[in-house]
Amino acid sequence: MLANGITLSVKKSGATSYAALSGLKEVPELGMEPEKVDNTTLADKIKITELGIGDPGDLAYTFKWDNKEAGNSYRELREIADSGETASFEQKFPDGTRFQFDAQCSLKVGGGGVNAAIEYTLSLGLQSDITVIDPT
């Protein structure tokens, strides 16, 4: 399956449904990589590790720059970031698989150069587990 068609939507605090964010160009890996905790004793002949808590890594989404009109994705995300509130996000694959999670966000506008597109990056600080909803 190609990545083309992946969407990211947001649901602000108090909203009842997700609103699609336009201009999405790149999505991060999703999932947890548990930390390996060394629990080797002096009697062990091999190193013993246990899986600790998960680390989702950096959740950074890249978007096409567009700030021409009110209600665009950049302004909506900037409002959430400026408020410091936690919002709900849903990433949906073309096959219908959905990943839902809560996060705080920040935005960073990229630099530019000759013949280069301007982009902005949405960085998310995970505030919940990632729930995977399989397609029906």
N, C-alpha and C positions, 0 to 999 in steps of 0.2 A: 504494500500500500504506500502510495506517495504521501508526503506531508501536505501537499496542496489540499486546501479545504479545511485545515485545522482552524478552529475558531476559539477565541477567548471572550468570555462574557463576564460582567461584573454585576453584583447585586449590592447596592448600598444598604446600610443599616436602615431597617424599617420598610424596605421595598419588598414586594411580593414575588417579583420575577427577575430573571437575569436579563441584562441589556448587552447586546453584542458590541464589541469594540472593533472599530474599523481600522484598516491599515496595518494589520498584523503581518510581520515579515519573517520572524524567527521565534521559535519556542525553545525552552530549555528541556533537559532531561527531567523526568518526573519519577520520584521514588525515593526510597531511603537507603542509605548505605550505613549499616550499623557499625559503630566503633568496635574494634577488637580490643578486649580487655584481657591482659595477661593475668592468668590465675595459676601459674606454674608453682608447684611446691618443690621442696628439696628432694622429695622422694620420686618425683616424676622423671621419666627417661626422655620425654619429649616435651616441647613447649605446649602448654595447655592454654587455649584462649576461649573466652566466652564472648558472645555478641552482646554489646551494650546498647545504648540508645541510638536511634537513627539520626543521621544527618542528611537533610534533603539537598545540601549544597546550595549553590546560588541559583535562585529562580529569577532569571532575567529574560524579559520578552522585548524584542525589538519591533518598533513600529515606524511606518512612513510618517514623516513630519507633515501635519496638516492642522493649521490653526486659523483657518479663514473665517469660520462661522461658529456661532455659539452652539453648544451641544455636541461638539466633536469629541472624539475619544481623549485627546490630549487634555482638554479643559476639564472633562469629567474626572479623569484620573488625577489631575492636579488638585482638584477640589478635595478628593478623598485624601491625597497625600498631605495637603496643607492642614486638613482637620485632625490628622493623626489617628483617625478612627480605623477600626478593622472592618474590612469589607469581605464579602464572599465572592469567590471566583470560580468559574467553570471553564475548563479546557475540554473541547469536544473534537474527537477524531472523525474523519469522514465516514467510518464504519458505524458511528453512533456511540462509541465508548466515551464516557464522560468521567472527568476527574474534577471533584469538587473539594474546595478547601477555603479556609479563612486566612487572610493575610493583611498586614499593614504594607503600605507601598511608598515608594519614592520614585522620582523621575529625574532623568538626566538627559539633556539635549546634547546630541553629538556635535562634533566639529564638522567642518566642511572643507572642501578643496575644489580645484578645477575638475569639472565634469563628475562630481560626486554627489550622490543623493544625501539630503539631510534626514537624519533619523533621530528618534528618541528611544530611551531604554526605560522600561518599567521594571524596577527591582522589587521583589516581594519578600517580606519577612514572614515566614509561615507561622500561623497562630493556632493551627489545628492539624489533625491527621489529614491525609489525602484519602478521600473516599472514592473508590473506583466503582462506577455503575456500568455494568455490561449492557450492550445493546439487546433489545428484545426481538 
